[in-house]
Amino acid sequence: MEALPREFGTDEDALFTLPLPANAFTDVDATDTLTYSLKSGAPGWISINSSTGEVSGTPGNSDVGSHTITIIATDSQGATAESSFAVNVINTNDAPELSDASFSVNENVASDGSIVLGTMTATDVDVGQSKTYSILSGNDDGHFAIDSNTGEISVVGNLDHEGTAQYSLTVQVTDDGSPALSDTATVTIDVNDINEAPTAMILSNAFIAENAVGAVIGTLSTTDQDDSNEAFGIHDYTVSDNRFEVVNGQLKLKAGESLNFEVDGSALDVTVTATDNNSAGLSFSETFTLSIGNLNEPPAIDDQTFSVDETVASDGSAVVGRVSAVDVDAGDALTYSIVSGNEDGHFEIDNSTGDIRVVKTLDFETASRYDLTVAVEDSQGDSRSANVQIDINDINEAPELDRGLQNQSSGVSASVGDSFSYNIPESAFKDQDIGDSLSYSISGLPAGLLFNPITRAITGIPAATEVGDHTVSVTVTDNDGLTASDTFTLRVGNTKVLEGDENSLINLAAET
């Protein structure tokens, strides 16, 4: 038997192979076949080929040091022989090991490095070696930083779930061995979607015509990064002016509501607030200036009542009243006209001012009231009409001579000293004032005759001294003291005769 070399050297992690020298074991029995094995106590990393006796294996870091290995050769009869040698495993640098990791972080967290996602920790069988960490890829926008000494990963850029929901970083760890060795791992970072307030709002149209009841102004478009997330991206709207509402994303006037150019002006500021449906209810407000279109509006005129005395002048100088009409459209000129109710032409209206004047004599007893339809038209041709009632005031009028006495076809005989009687006819005077009563008085009667104002009778016996013509004046007085008078001639003679003509009250003659 030829002895094995006493010692071999090999690096850790390197394959060690030792072929069995040809004469390492001999057997005088030429027919015997030898088998080979390792004696108990051999390191676990080494093995032997039982047929050839070749020893091989790869030692690890833990195997660094000297190991005694004994090979046992056994013949066919079980007889054995041993030979030992030493293997000195030399320490070499081992690469550190780094495992994949996953972290999560909310979007919009502070980007000043104060937010730490986690720490990458590598293992290294080489005790005492220091390790350096770095990000190789996946951090092109520089959102993350890693502490080269500790492997701590922090946020140094603004994170936005809607921009990038997940990052995949390749992290490397390098030891300080010789040569320096490294390992890499994948770090997955999920960015959590956090509700964010809407950031902008636009209105597709900002014009509305006045008087448009319940009109739709335009469609609202709200910018919200959470629009893709049904949990956050649906909005409720409120409007600062309670005449408005938002329905299905459209800004509109509520039912029954409209804008008035003359009241609201040419522009109206409306603030719309969009609030998302997250429990926190984040919101955004925008003020829109609505342009209000001015439309011509017809003038407004109400029924009106005036009164005028029946005795006013009819030359147009007497103004009954001024018809009142308004037009909310600034600058509109109004034109007035009488449409109906003035068929007898008692009134005229000033087409510019609306003044109604009397141009024909009024008489309460003929017509105590007139109902005129007055129209007013603006510069655009829109018109409205109303009833203008004119009440005629009943003014007391003086009595007047009516028919006088009818001519007598034959005289009435009377002599001086005989009784005389004559009744002034009721139809001699008249008074247009209904309800007025007339009182009668007479002057100029000859002596001996008396007048009864109740019966209107002249009675008595003319005295002989009264022969001749007497002018008798008859006066009637109404309730307000207005009077009318007429005269007749009374002739006293020996014979009494009644005569007259159409133009006098009565001529009474007592002829001789």
Order of alpha helices (4+ residues) and beta strands (2+ residues): beta-beta-beta-beta-beta-beta-beta-beta-beta-beta-beta-beta-beta-beta-beta-beta-beta-beta-beta-beta-alpha-beta-beta-beta-beta-beta-beta-beta-beta-beta-beta-beta-beta-beta-beta-beta-beta-beta-beta-beta-beta-beta
